[in-house]
Amino acid sequence: MGNRGTIVKWVVRLVVVTAAALLSSGAVSGAATPRTNVCISVDGVQITSPEIQGTAHCESTPGGNRAIAIGDGATAIAGTVHSPGDAGNTAMAIGDGALADAQQGVGNRAIARGKDSYAQAQIGDYNVAVADEGSTAEAQVGDRNRAIANGRWSTAATDEGSDNSALVSGDHAQASVNCGDGNNVKAFTSRGLDINDTHLGSSANVCGDDNTAIVRGAGSSAFVENGNNNTANVHGDNSSAHAGGHDGSADGGSHYNTAIVRGDNGSARAGSDDGADDNTAISHGDCSVVANSGGETATC
């Protein structure tokens, strides 16, 4: 709750500061050399003139919804006429081709803050999505979700659940909550990678409730496909940690499993499709280990 409150306050301050800067620079007031490709819409009212807007596009609906788009082809949408209860949503798209969409709910925040970035917070209340250059962030179909893509060409997403967190830090990383509540997913990679360095990325995915998947390294993955209270943790390159079941649904599976890899070229599998719980598998790299008989601990 504290982190979400901090993000919300930061977003509101950013809206106020951005609007003030645009007003003082002449983007709204019509000074002799106004900035173009700037669009501001608040409470369903278009603040900027067509001359100032240029190729930027923004729209909002009444109810405290706010949209700001800055950049060639930037688009910000806050609220929609198809969802009359939309209120207090904020969409900010800053960068050429950036798209921010906050709608179908209350208090959603979508911030696209780089060229060709995409942020969507919708179908629920108090969701937060933030995306950097070339990245995608989606916090949707639930309440109080957070998706932060802090890096280039990366993806952070939460879908079909509430109180989930998906965080990416670095380039070519992916963190996703595919279903369930109370999950925590993080993917860390290097920065400064080339757009074609996809093999140096990493991915973390979960489906279920109260699961954790964290990956740090290049070409590695950590995932919980089916079950609750599972943990998958990777710290190394070209490694994989898998905890829980395998069928990709939120029902059934196995629970309270821990899979950890500390090193490169390692693999750890804890849990099974048939409900084996309380397993721990730890790999220290350059080896593979499986714990799936129920209450089993295995290391390599």
Phi and psi restraints in degrees (value plus and minus 20) as a CYANA .aco file:
   2 GLY   PHI     -85.1   -45.1
   2 GLY   PSI     -64.1   -24.1
   3 ASN   PHI     -84.2   -44.2
   3 ASN   PSI     -62.3   -22.3
   4 ARG   PHI     -83.7   -43.7
   4 ARG   PSI     -60.9   -20.9
   5 GLY   PHI     -82.3   -42.3
   5 GLY   PSI     -58.9   -18.9
   6 THR   PHI     -83.5   -43.5
   6 THR   PSI     -62.7   -22.7
   7 ILE   PHI     -83.8   -43.8
   7 ILE   PSI     -64.7   -24.7
   8 VAL   PHI     -80.6   -40.6
   8 VAL   PSI     -65.9   -25.9
   9 LYS   PHI     -82.1   -42.1
   9 LYS   PSI     -59.5   -19.5
  10 TRP   PHI     -84.3   -44.3
  10 TRP   PSI     -60.6   -20.6
  11 VAL   PHI     -84.7   -44.7
  11 VAL   PSI     -64.6   -24.6
  12 VAL   PHI     -81.6   -41.6
  12 VAL   PSI     -63.4   -23.4
  13 ARG   PHI     -82.1   -42.1
  13 ARG   PSI     -58.9   -18.9
  14 LEU   PHI     -84.9   -44.9
  14 LEU   PSI     -58.7   -18.7
  15 VAL   PHI     -81.0   -41.0
  15 VAL   PSI     -67.3   -27.3
  16 VAL   PHI     -84.4   -44.4
  16 VAL   PSI     -65.9   -25.9
  17 VAL   PHI     -84.1   -44.1
  17 VAL   PSI     -62.5   -22.5
  18 THR   PHI     -83.1   -43.1
  18 THR   PSI     -66.2   -26.2
  19 ALA   PHI     -81.9   -41.9
  19 ALA   PSI     -61.3   -21.3
  20 ALA   PHI     -84.3   -44.3
  20 ALA   PSI     -60.8   -20.8
  21 ALA   PHI     -84.9   -44.9
  21 ALA   PSI     -59.9   -19.9
  22 LEU   PHI     -87.5   -47.5
  22 LEU   PSI     -59.7   -19.7
  23 LEU   PHI     -83.3   -43.3
  23 LEU   PSI     -63.4   -23.4
  24 SER   PHI     -91.2   -51.2
  24 SER   PSI     -45.3    -5.3
  25 SER   PHI    -106.1   -66.1
  25 SER   PSI     -28.7    11.3
  26 GLY   PHI      78.5   118.5
  26 GLY   PSI     -17.6    22.4
  27 ALA   PHI     -86.1   -46.1
  27 ALA   PSI     -48.9    -8.9
  28 VAL   PHI    -125.8   -85.8
  28 VAL   PSI     -57.3   -17.3
  29 SER   PHI     -99.7   -59.7
  29 SER   PSI     -35.3     4.7
  30 GLY   PHI      68.8   108.8
  30 GLY   PSI      19.0    59.0
  31 ALA   PHI     -86.2   -46.2
  31 ALA   PSI     153.2   193.2
  32 ALA   PHI     -82.0   -42.0
  32 ALA   PSI     -55.5   -15.5
  33 THR   PHI    -145.1  -105.1
  33 THR   PSI      48.4    88.4
  34 PRO   PHI     -92.0   -52.0
  34 PRO   PSI     135.7   175.7
  35 ARG   PHI     -96.5   -56.5
  35 ARG   PSI     124.9   164.9
  36 THR   PHI    -130.9   -90.9
  36 THR   PSI     154.7   194.7
  37 ASN   PHI      37.9    77.9
  37 ASN   PSI      23.5    63.5
  38 VAL   PHI    -149.0  -109.0
  38 VAL   PSI     109.1   149.1
  39 CYS   PHI    -156.1  -116.1
  39 CYS   PSI     109.6   149.6
  40 ILE   PHI    -150.2  -110.2
  40 ILE   PSI     109.7   149.7
  41 SER   PHI    -155.8  -115.8
  41 SER   PSI     108.5   148.5
  42 VAL   PHI    -153.2  -113.2
  42 VAL   PSI     108.8   148.8
  43 ASP   PHI      36.3    76.3
  43 ASP   PSI      15.2    55.2
  44 GLY   PHI      60.8   100.8
  44 GLY   PSI     -15.1    24.9
  45 VAL   PHI    -129.5   -89.5
  45 VAL   PSI     107.6   147.6
  46 GLN   PHI     -99.7   -59.7
  46 GLN   PSI      98.2   138.2
  47 ILE   PHI    -105.1   -65.1
  47 ILE   PSI     -61.6   -21.6
  48 THR   PHI    -108.5   -68.5
  48 THR   PSI     131.1   171.1
  49 SER   PHI    -102.4   -62.4
  49 SER   PSI     141.0   181.0
  50 PRO   PHI     -77.5   -37.5
  50 PRO   PSI     -53.4   -13.4
  51 GLU   PHI     -85.1   -45.1
  51 GLU   PSI     -58.1   -18.1
  52 ILE   PHI     -95.0   -55.0
  52 ILE   PSI     -56.8   -16.8
  53 GLN   PHI     -83.6   -43.6
  53 GLN   PSI     -56.8   -16.8
  54 GLY   PHI      36.4    76.4
  54 GLY   PSI    -145.5  -105.5
  55 THR   PHI    -112.1   -72.1
  55 THR   PSI     -23.9    16.1
  56 ALA   PHI     -94.3   -54.3
  56 ALA   PSI     130.5   170.5
  57 HIS   PHI    -156.7  -116.7
  57 HIS   PSI     117.6   157.6
  58 CYS   PHI    -168.0  -128.0
  58 CYS   PSI     132.4   172.4
  59 GLU   PHI    -175.5  -135.5
  59 GLU   PSI     127.1   167.1
  60 SER   PHI    -162.9  -122.9
  60 SER   PSI     147.6   187.6
  61 THR   PHI    -142.9  -102.9
  61 THR   PSI     139.9   179.9
  62 PRO   PHI     -78.5   -38.5
  62 PRO   PSI     133.5   173.5
  63 GLY   PHI      97.7   137.7
  63 GLY   PSI       2.6    42.6
  64 GLY   PHI      59.2    99.2
  64 GLY   PSI       1.5    41.5
  65 ASN   PHI    -107.6   -67.6
  65 ASN   PSI     120.2   160.2
  66 ARG   PHI    -155.2  -115.2
  66 ARG   PSI     113.7   153.7
  67 ALA   PHI    -153.2  -113.2
  67 ALA   PSI     111.1   151.1
  68 ILE   PHI    -153.3  -113.3
  68 ILE   PSI     107.3   147.3
  69 ALA   PHI    -146.7  -106.7
  69 ALA   PSI     108.6   148.6
  70 ILE   PHI    -154.1  -114.1
  70 ILE   PSI      95.3   135.3
  71 GLY   PHI     116.2   156.2
  71 GLY   PSI     139.7   179.7
  72 ASP   PHI     -84.9   -44.9
  72 ASP   PSI      93.6   133.6
  73 GLY   PHI      57.7    97.7
  73 GLY   PSI     -10.3    29.7
  74 ALA   PHI     -90.7   -50.7
  74 ALA   PSI     124.6   164.6
  75 THR   PHI    -156.5  -116.5
  75 THR   PSI     112.1   152.1
  76 ALA   PHI    -151.7  -111.7
  76 ALA   PSI     110.9   150.9
  77 ILE   PHI    -150.6  -110.6
  77 ILE   PSI     103.3   143.3
  78 ALA   PHI    -146.1  -106.1
  78 ALA   PSI      89.6   129.6
  79 GLY   PHI      63.5   103.5
  79 GLY   PSI     138.2   178.2
  80 THR   PHI    -164.3  -124.3
  80 THR   PSI     127.5   167.5
  81 VAL   PHI     -86.5   -46.5
  81 VAL   PSI     -38.0     2.0
  82 HIS   PHI    -101.1   -61.1
  82 HIS   PSI     -26.4    13.6
  83 SER   PHI    -152.2  -112.2
  83 SER   PSI      63.3   103.3
  84 PRO   PHI     -79.6   -39.6
  84 PRO   PSI     -42.6    -2.6
  85 GLY   PHI    -103.5   -63.5
  85 GLY   PSI     -18.7    21.3
  86 ASP   PHI     -79.2   -39.2
  86 ASP   PSI     112.3   152.3
  87 ALA   PHI    -175.2  -135.2
  87 ALA   PSI     121.2   161.2
  88 GLY   PHI      45.9    85.9
  88 GLY   PSI       5.7    45.7
  89 ASN   PHI    -110.4   -70.4
  89 ASN   PSI     125.1   165.1
  90 THR   PHI    -149.2  -109.2
  90 THR   PSI     109.2   149.2
  91 ALA   PHI    -146.2  -106.2
  91 ALA   PSI     106.8   146.8
  92 MET   PHI    -151.2  -111.2
  92 MET   PSI     103.1   143.1
  93 ALA   PHI    -139.6   -99.6
  93 ALA   PSI      92.3   132.3
  94 ILE   PHI    -143.7  -103.7
  94 ILE   PSI      87.3   127.3
  95 GLY   PHI     115.5   155.5
  95 GLY   PSI     131.8   171.8
  96 ASP   PHI     -81.5   -41.5
  96 ASP   PSI     108.5   148.5
  97 GLY   PHI      54.1    94.1
  97 GLY   PSI     -11.9    28.1
  98 ALA   PHI     -93.5   -53.5
  98 ALA   PSI     127.5   167.5
  99 LEU   PHI    -155.4  -115.4
  99 LEU   PSI     105.6   145.6
 100 ALA   PHI    -146.4  -106.4
 100 ALA   PSI     112.8   152.8
 101 ASP   PHI    -157.8  -117.8
 101 ASP   PSI      95.2   135.2
 102 ALA   PHI    -148.5  -108.5
 102 ALA   PSI      90.5   130.5
 103 GLN   PHI    -182.4  -142.4
 103 GLN   PSI     159.5   199.5
 104 GLN   PHI      34.5    74.5
 104 GLN   PSI      31.1    71.1
 105 GLY   PHI     149.2   189.2
 105 GLY   PSI    -188.2  -148.2
 106 VAL   PHI    -142.7  -102.7
 106 VAL   PSI     113.2   153.2
 107 GLY   PHI      48.5    88.5
 107 GLY   PSI       6.5    46.5
 108 ASN   PHI    -102.5   -62.5
 108 ASN   PSI     128.2   168.2
 109 ARG   PHI    -150.5  -110.5
 109 ARG   PSI     102.2   142.2
 110 ALA   PHI    -144.1  -104.1
 110 ALA   PSI     100.0   140.0
 111 ILE   PHI    -145.6  -105.6
 111 ILE   PSI      91.9   131.9
 112 ALA   PHI    -126.2   -86.2
 112 ALA   PSI      93.1   133.1
 113 ARG   PHI    -145.2  -105.2
 113 ARG   PSI      33.3    73.3
 114 GLY   PHI     158.6   198.6
 114 GLY   PSI     147.6   187.6
 115 LYS   PHI     -78.3   -38.3
 115 LYS   PSI     110.6   150.6
 116 ASP   PHI      37.5    77.5
 116 ASP   PSI      10.1    50.1
 117 SER   PHI    -107.6   -67.6
 117 SER   PSI     137.3   177.3
 118 TYR   PHI    -161.0  -121.0
 118 TYR   PSI     102.9   142.9
 119 ALA   PHI    -151.4  -111.4
 119 ALA   PSI     111.8   151.8
 120 GLN   PHI    -157.7  -117.7
 120 GLN   PSI     103.1   143.1
 121 ALA   PHI    -146.7  -106.7
 121 ALA   PSI      91.2   131.2
 122 GLN   PHI    -180.7  -140.7
 122 GLN   PSI     153.2   193.2
 123 ILE   PHI      33.4    73.4
 123 ILE   PSI      37.7    77.7
 124 GLY   PHI     137.1   177.1
 124 GLY   PSI    -196.7  -156.7
 125 ASP   PHI    -139.1   -99.1
 125 ASP   PSI     123.2   163.2
 126 TYR   PHI      38.6    78.6
 126 TYR   PSI      20.0    60.0
 127 ASN   PHI    -112.0   -72.0
 127 ASN   PSI     129.0   169.0
 128 VAL   PHI    -149.3  -109.3
 128 VAL   PSI     107.4   147.4
 129 ALA   PHI    -151.2  -111.2
 129 ALA   PSI     107.3   147.3
 130 VAL   PHI    -152.7  -112.7
 130 VAL   PSI     109.2   149.2
 131 ALA   PHI    -152.2  -112.2
 131 ALA   PSI     118.3   158.3
 132 ASP   PHI    -113.0   -73.0
 132 ASP   PSI    -193.0  -153.0
 133 GLU   PHI     -70.8   -30.8
 133 GLU   PSI     105.6   145.6
 134 GLY   PHI      48.6    88.6
 134 GLY   PSI     -11.6    28.4
 135 SER   PHI    -129.0   -89.0
 135 SER   PSI     146.4   186.4
 136 THR   PHI    -146.1  -106.1
 136 THR   PSI     113.7   153.7
 137 ALA   PHI    -151.7  -111.7
 137 ALA   PSI     106.9   146.9
 138 GLU   PHI    -153.2  -113.2
 138 GLU   PSI     100.5   140.5
 139 ALA   PHI    -142.9  -102.9
 139 ALA   PSI      86.6   126.6
 140 GLN   PHI    -177.2  -137.2
 140 GLN   PSI     149.3   189.3
 141 VAL   PHI      35.9    75.9
 141 VAL   PSI      35.8    75.8
 142 GLY   PHI     140.3   180.3
 142 GLY   PSI    -196.2  -156.2
 143 ASP   PHI    -139.8   -99.8
 143 ASP   PSI     128.8   168.8
 144 ARG   PHI      37.6    77.6
 144 ARG   PSI      17.9    57.9
 145 ASN   PHI    -113.6   -73.6
 145 ASN   PSI     133.9   173.9
 146 ARG   PHI    -153.6  -113.6
 146 ARG   PSI     105.9   145.9
 147 ALA   PHI    -149.3  -109.3
 147 ALA   PSI      94.8   134.8
 148 ILE   PHI    -144.2  -104.2
 148 ILE   PSI      94.3   134.3
 149 ALA   PHI    -124.8   -84.8
 149 ALA   PSI      69.0   109.0
 150 ASN   PHI    -116.9   -76.9
 150 ASN   PSI      55.4    95.4
 151 GLY   PHI     147.7   187.7
 151 GLY   PSI     154.1   194.1
 152 ARG   PHI    -116.6   -76.6
 152 ARG   PSI     124.9   164.9
 153 TRP   PHI      34.3    74.3
 153 TRP   PSI      20.6    60.6
 154 SER   PHI    -141.2  -101.2
 154 SER   PSI     148.1   188.1
 155 THR   PHI    -156.6  -116.6
 155 THR   PSI     111.3   151.3
 156 ALA   PHI    -148.7  -108.7
 156 ALA   PSI     107.9   147.9
 157 ALA   PHI    -168.7  -128.7
 157 ALA   PSI     120.1   160.1
 158 THR   PHI    -145.7  -105.7
 158 THR   PSI     117.3   157.3
 159 ASP   PHI    -167.3  -127.3
 159 ASP   PSI     117.9   157.9
 160 GLU   PHI      38.0    78.0
 160 GLU   PSI      40.9    80.9
 161 GLY   PHI     152.3   192.3
 161 GLY   PSI     157.2   197.2
 162 SER   PHI    -151.1  -111.1
 162 SER   PSI     137.8   177.8
 163 ASP   PHI      39.1    79.1
 163 ASP   PSI      16.6    56.6
 164 ASN   PHI    -122.7   -82.7
 164 ASN   PSI     135.0   175.0
 165 SER   PHI    -154.7  -114.7
 165 SER   PSI     105.5   145.5
 166 ALA   PHI    -144.6  -104.6
 166 ALA   PSI      98.4   138.4
 167 LEU   PHI    -146.6  -106.6
 167 LEU   PSI     111.7   151.7
 168 VAL   PHI    -140.6  -100.6
 168 VAL   PSI     115.5   155.5
 169 SER   PHI    -154.1  -114.1
 169 SER   PSI      87.8   127.8
 170 GLY   PHI     105.7   145.7
 170 GLY   PSI     159.3   199.3
 171 ASP   PHI    -114.8   -74.8
 171 ASP   PSI     128.2   168.2
 172 HIS   PHI      36.7    76.7
 172 HIS   PSI      19.8    59.8
 173 ALA   PHI    -132.2   -92.2
 173 ALA   PSI     138.1   178.1
 174 GLN   PHI    -164.0  -124.0
 174 GLN   PSI     108.8   148.8
 175 ALA   PHI    -154.3  -114.3
 175 ALA   PSI     104.4   144.4
 176 SER   PHI    -159.9  -119.9
 176 SER   PSI     117.0   157.0
 177 VAL   PHI    -127.6   -87.6
 177 VAL   PSI      90.0   130.0
 178 ASN   PHI    -106.6   -66.6
 178 ASN   PSI     -44.7    -4.7
 179 CYS   PHI    -189.3  -149.3
 179 CYS   PSI     135.6   175.6
 180 GLY   PHI      86.3   126.3
 180 GLY   PSI     159.4   199.4
 181 ASP   PHI    -143.3  -103.3
 181 ASP   PSI     131.6   171.6
 182 GLY   PHI      46.7    86.7
 182 GLY   PSI       9.6    49.6
 183 ASN   PHI    -114.2   -74.2
 183 ASN   PSI     133.8   173.8
 184 ASN   PHI    -152.1  -112.1
 184 ASN   PSI      97.0   137.0
 185 VAL   PHI    -149.6  -109.6
 185 VAL   PSI     110.8   150.8
 186 LYS   PHI    -158.4  -118.4
 186 LYS   PSI     120.6   160.6
 187 ALA   PHI    -154.2  -114.2
 187 ALA   PSI     106.0   146.0
 188 PHE   PHI    -139.9   -99.9
 188 PHE   PSI     109.9   149.9
 189 THR   PHI    -157.0  -117.0
 189 THR   PSI    -199.8  -159.8
 190 SER   PHI     -95.4   -55.4
 190 SER   PSI     137.9   177.9
 191 ARG   PHI    -123.5   -83.5
 191 ARG   PSI     143.7   183.7
 192 GLY   PHI      59.9    99.9
 192 GLY   PSI      -4.6    35.4
 193 LEU   PHI     -94.6   -54.6
 193 LEU   PSI     141.6   181.6
 194 ASP   PHI    -101.4   -61.4
 194 ASP   PSI     136.6   176.6
 195 ILE   PHI     -81.6   -41.6
 195 ILE   PSI     -44.4    -4.4
 196 ASN   PHI    -111.6   -71.6
 196 ASN   PSI     -19.9    20.1
 197 ASP   PHI    -103.7   -63.7
 197 ASP   PSI      27.0    67.0
 198 THR   PHI     -84.1   -44.1
 198 THR   PSI     -47.8    -7.8
 199 HIS   PHI     -89.3   -49.3
 199 HIS   PSI     -32.5     7.5
 200 LEU   PHI    -114.4   -74.4
 200 LEU   PSI     -14.9    25.1
 201 GLY   PHI    -101.9   -61.9
 201 GLY   PSI    -199.9  -159.9
 202 SER   PHI    -165.6  -125.6
 202 SER   PSI     144.3   184.3
 203 SER   PHI    -164.9  -124.9
 203 SER   PSI     125.9   165.9
 204 ALA   PHI    -157.4  -117.4
 204 ALA   PSI     110.8   150.8
 205 ASN   PHI    -161.7  -121.7
 205 ASN   PSI     125.1   165.1
 206 VAL   PHI    -160.9  -120.9
 206 VAL   PSI     136.4   176.4
 207 CYS   PHI    -167.9  -127.9
 207 CYS   PSI     101.3   141.3
 208 GLY   PHI     118.7   158.7
 208 GLY   PSI    -179.7  -139.7
 209 ASP   PHI    -138.9   -98.9
 209 ASP   PSI     120.5   160.5
 210 ASP   PHI      36.5    76.5
 210 ASP   PSI      20.3    60.3
 211 ASN   PHI    -121.4   -81.4
 211 ASN   PSI     138.1   178.1
 212 THR   PHI    -151.7  -111.7
 212 THR   PSI     111.4   151.4
 213 ALA   PHI    -155.3  -115.3
 213 ALA   PSI     101.4   141.4
 214 ILE   PHI    -152.1  -112.1
 214 ILE   PSI     111.9   151.9
 215 VAL   PHI    -153.6  -113.6
 215 VAL   PSI     113.8   153.8
 216 ARG   PHI    -151.3  -111.3
 216 ARG   PSI      95.0   135.0
 217 GLY   PHI     127.6   167.6
 217 GLY   PSI     157.1   197.1
 218 ALA   PHI    -122.9   -82.9
 218 ALA   PSI     112.9   152.9
 219 GLY   PHI      48.2    88.2
 219 GLY   PSI       5.5    45.5
 220 SER   PHI    -134.7   -94.7
 220 SER   PSI     145.5   185.5
 221 SER   PHI    -167.9  -127.9
 221 SER   PSI     127.9   167.9
 222 ALA   PHI    -156.7  -116.7
 222 ALA   PSI     107.4   147.4
 223 PHE   PHI    -171.8  -131.8
 223 PHE   PSI     128.9   168.9
 224 VAL   PHI    -143.1  -103.1
 224 VAL   PSI      87.7   127.7
 225 GLU   PHI    -108.8   -68.8
 225 GLU   PSI     -48.8    -8.8
 226 ASN   PHI    -180.4  -140.4
 226 ASN   PSI      97.8   137.8
 227 GLY   PHI     115.0   155.0
 227 GLY   PSI     159.3   199.3
 228 ASN   PHI    -145.1  -105.1
 228 ASN   PSI     132.5   172.5
 229 ASN   PHI      37.0    77.0
 229 ASN   PSI      17.4    57.4
 230 ASN   PHI    -122.7   -82.7
 230 ASN   PSI     135.6   175.6
 231 THR   PHI    -152.8  -112.8
 231 THR   PSI     109.7   149.7
 232 ALA   PHI    -146.8  -106.8
 232 ALA   PSI     104.5   144.5
 233 ASN   PHI    -157.5  -117.5
 233 ASN   PSI     106.7   146.7
 234 VAL   PHI    -146.7  -106.7
 234 VAL   PSI     111.9   151.9
 235 HIS   PHI    -153.8  -113.8
 235 HIS   PSI      70.5   110.5
 236 GLY   PHI     141.8   181.8
 236 GLY   PSI     152.5   192.5
 237 ASP   PHI    -117.7   -77.7
 237 ASP   PSI     127.3   167.3
 238 ASN   PHI      33.5    73.5
 238 ASN   PSI      22.3    62.3
 239 SER   PHI    -144.6  -104.6
 239 SER   PSI     145.1   185.1
 240 SER   PHI    -165.9  -125.9
 240 SER   PSI     115.2   155.2
 241 ALA   PHI    -146.6  -106.6
 241 ALA   PSI     110.3   150.3
 242 HIS   PHI    -153.5  -113.5
 242 HIS   PSI     100.4   140.4
 243 ALA   PHI    -144.8  -104.8
 243 ALA   PSI     123.4   163.4
 244 GLY   PHI      78.4   118.4
 244 GLY   PSI    -176.1  -136.1
 245 GLY   PHI    -107.2   -67.2
 245 GLY   PSI    -174.6  -134.6
 246 HIS   PHI    -163.1  -123.1
 246 HIS   PSI     -25.2    14.8
 247 ASP   PHI    -109.3   -69.3
 247 ASP   PSI     -20.3    19.7
 248 GLY   PHI      56.4    96.4
 248 GLY   PSI      -3.8    36.2
 249 SER   PHI    -134.3   -94.3
 249 SER   PSI     146.3   186.3
 250 ALA   PHI    -104.7   -64.7
 250 ALA   PSI     -30.1     9.9
 251 ASP   PHI    -116.2   -76.2
 251 ASP   PSI     130.7   170.7
 252 GLY   PHI      49.3    89.3
 252 GLY   PSI    -163.5  -123.5
 253 GLY   PHI      57.5    97.5
 253 GLY   PSI    -182.9  -142.9
 254 SER   PHI    -147.5  -107.5
 254 SER   PSI     139.5   179.5
 255 HIS   PHI    -151.6  -111.6
 255 HIS   PSI     142.3   182.3
 256 TYR   PHI      36.1    76.1
 256 TYR   PSI      20.3    60.3
 257 ASN   PHI    -123.5   -83.5
 257 ASN   PSI     131.7   171.7
 258 THR   PHI    -152.4  -112.4
 258 THR   PSI     103.9   143.9
 259 ALA   PHI    -142.1  -102.1
 259 ALA   PSI     104.0   144.0
 260 ILE   PHI    -152.8  -112.8
 260 ILE   PSI     115.3   155.3
 261 VAL   PHI    -144.5  -104.5
 261 VAL   PSI     104.3   144.3
 262 ARG   PHI    -140.6  -100.6
 262 ARG   PSI      66.1   106.1
 263 GLY   PHI     126.5   166.5
 263 GLY   PSI     158.7   198.7
 264 ASP   PHI    -112.0   -72.0
 264 ASP   PSI     132.8   172.8
 265 ASN   PHI      37.2    77.2
 265 ASN   PSI      18.1    58.1
 266 GLY   PHI    -133.3   -93.3
 266 GLY   PSI     142.5   182.5
 267 SER   PHI    -165.2  -125.2
 267 SER   PSI     113.3   153.3
 268 ALA   PHI    -154.9  -114.9
 268 ALA   PSI     110.9   150.9
 269 ARG   PHI    -148.1  -108.1
 269 ARG   PSI      99.8   139.8
 270 ALA   PHI    -146.2  -106.2
 270 ALA   PSI     103.2   143.2
 271 GLY   PHI      86.7   126.7
 271 GLY   PSI     156.3   196.3
 272 SER   PHI    -174.8  -134.8
 272 SER   PSI     152.7   192.7
 273 ASP   PHI     -95.6   -55.6
 273 ASP   PSI     -38.7     1.3
 274 ASP   PHI    -120.6   -80.6
 274 ASP   PSI      -0.6    39.4
 275 GLY   PHI      71.7   111.7
 275 GLY   PSI       0.2    40.2
 276 ALA   PHI     -95.1   -55.1
 276 ALA   PSI     100.0   140.0
 277 ASP   PHI    -129.0   -89.0
 277 ASP   PSI     149.0   189.0
 278 ASP   PHI      39.2    79.2
 278 ASP   PSI      23.6    63.6
 279 ASN   PHI    -124.3   -84.3
 279 ASN   PSI     130.9   170.9
 280 THR   PHI    -152.8  -112.8
 280 THR   PSI     105.7   145.7
 281 ALA   PHI    -147.0  -107.0
 281 ALA   PSI     106.5   146.5
 282 ILE   PHI    -150.0  -110.0
 282 ILE   PSI     104.4   144.4
 283 SER   PHI    -134.9   -94.9
 283 SER   PSI     115.2   155.2
 284 HIS   PHI    -118.4   -78.4
 284 HIS   PSI      -3.9    36.1
 285 GLY   PHI      83.2   123.2
 285 GLY   PSI     129.4   169.4
 286 ASP   PHI      39.5    79.5
 286 ASP   PSI       9.3    49.3
 287 CYS   PHI    -182.2  -142.2
 287 CYS   PSI     143.9   183.9
 288 SER   PHI    -141.8  -101.8
 288 SER   PSI     122.4   162.4
 289 VAL   PHI    -160.8  -120.8
 289 VAL   PSI     125.4   165.4
 290 VAL   PHI    -152.6  -112.6
 290 VAL   PSI     113.7   153.7
 291 ALA   PHI    -151.8  -111.8
 291 ALA   PSI      89.8   129.8
 292 ASN   PHI    -166.9  -126.9
 292 ASN   PSI      -4.0    36.0
 293 SER   PHI    -114.6   -74.6
 293 SER   PSI     -24.7    15.3
 294 GLY   PHI      76.7   116.7
 294 GLY   PSI      94.2   134.2
 295 GLY   PHI      48.4    88.4
 295 GLY   PSI       0.2    40.2
 296 GLU   PHI    -115.7   -75.7
 296 GLU   PSI     124.2   164.2
 297 THR   PHI    -143.8  -103.8
 297 THR   PSI     108.4   148.4
 298 ALA   PHI    -158.5  -118.5
 298 ALA   PSI     120.4   160.4
 299 THR   PHI    -155.1  -115.1
 299 THR   PSI     140.9   180.9
